[in-house]
């Protein structure tokens, strides 16, 4: 198969192309309308078709005689547990949980929120919601109660599903108390909180509307999957926005199923029955698309891993999982590989495992530096493929498509445009620019199936945030450039969102938290280079007049504020006191200049700067601060 001919058909004959891909699914009612407009005059895929994600992920395979195939491998080095769950058992667990949720009043059109660690019950909960036509919203367990409360008040769940605890290498994270604390901050109150007790020692306070997960499942009947429209919202997944308020990305059902099924074979080169492993978390888009829905749609065995790339127990744990479970294709973030490389620079642990069954290693979530890419290629002697996509897209936008034609992609590039994505690089005025020139990364409308349909409860924010800056195009928020060959390089965000170990976080939201400290007059939070995580936040603060607070004490209090309000995922560890911040004459803080100064990158002093002397002050201060250790937390 030729990549270029496939790609050209997808762009110039999108309805023909995607109708053909839709035929790979078992619809309850196959769509007559392939591409149409919805009530907001935005593109909708397969609008008059009906289907069910839970049916396609489970029941279809059982009906086809694959009930005894392993659907899910739960590998938890932190609890020393390995559990293999067949499609038959998955169907039983999901159908029983769906029955229990139905007795609580959940039905098509309702929402449910899931706040769980990487355990099978998290997957059951997602699939049970999909079975009922209930829109789920999974919140990453690394978020603090305040962040959880914001999401509860936005998506208004009728039921919350949670667990007693997660495990962070060597300590328990009590989930249920965090849910209770979040609900104390909420305006909206769910009717029920369903709690799965892992019985690991964490406190599990039970309140009036709390229900034990196992008791709910035990006493329920199995229920069949409910037919939903292709445009029905399957889930809401929150991603950081430049305003500080998270955006609830809305995913449809039919377009998403078609895109994921296609991507498993065309991009990842997976055949039904093979084992696929995405080493992520169900709280992120990778977990939704490539731990749960994508592999199961394609009848792949999927690995649910509860652990870390290092320290559970060592930097060989990834390779142990690949060998033990015969993983064909793996997908992780460059941060994980950098952590492994740091602990095992010569690949000694890797060499002790048989990785002959591995076909390819994919990387995404953040920009992968060439040194890390080359190291992994040399160690594995397998294709190592960097690719690029977003929470908003739901599946890859740039890649080297294993299942179509493996191309020669230059190191540092995130690959070629994936079929369906008419990617262009444009200037500020929206005109396409020459090869090699850096600009804004945009996608010509219509977007392919599977991409976001709106922002939950705020379609105007969706339009303003993604469609207004460049009319006729989706604006990705990233900058980049494209070679003559078509290979695209992503250079990073052009807004106030940073990428910490593959997690998109809002610096605006962090600034709100930092500025709330009683001793701080004003502040700026910027994303700076970090060898391990790619980017980490750096806070620069100006103290109120007369404040003489010790630097270490101030830093400790600010870091704790961030951890308590946003969560440890924010990774803010360094706070620097400055006498003033560089600003334009109109008062705008020059955040890009701060980032360049800290990273010791070439910079240009804007002609609009209020006072150039502040630059020399910052350079001197940054040299001192670069050698100062932050307090251990």
Beta strands, then each sheet from edge to edge (+ up, - down):
strand 1: 35-37
strand 2: 43-45
strand 3: 50-51
strand 4: 70-76
strand 5: 81-86
strand 6: 111-115
strand 7: 135-138
strand 8: 159-163
strand 9: 165-168
strand 10: 171-174
strand 11: 192-196
strand 12: 210-212
strand 13: 228-229
strand 14: 235-239
strand 15: 247-251
strand 16: 275-278
strand 17: 301-305
strand 18: 327-332
strand 19: 360-363
strand 20: 383-386
strand 21: 398-399
strand 22: 416-417
strand 23: 422-426
strand 24: 439-444
strand 25: 454-455
strand 26: 473-482
strand 27: 488-493
strand 28: 497-500
strand 29: 503-506
strand 30: 520-530
strand 31: 534-543
strand 32: 574-577
sheet 1: 1+ 2-
sheet 2: 3+ 13-
sheet 3: 5+ 4- 17- 16- 18- 19- 20-
sheet 4: 7+ 6+ 8+ 11+ 12+
sheet 5: 9+ 10-
sheet 6: 14+ 15- 25+
sheet 7: 21+ 22-
sheet 8: 23+ 24- 26+ 27-
sheet 9: 28+ 29-
sheet 10: 30+ 31- 32-
end
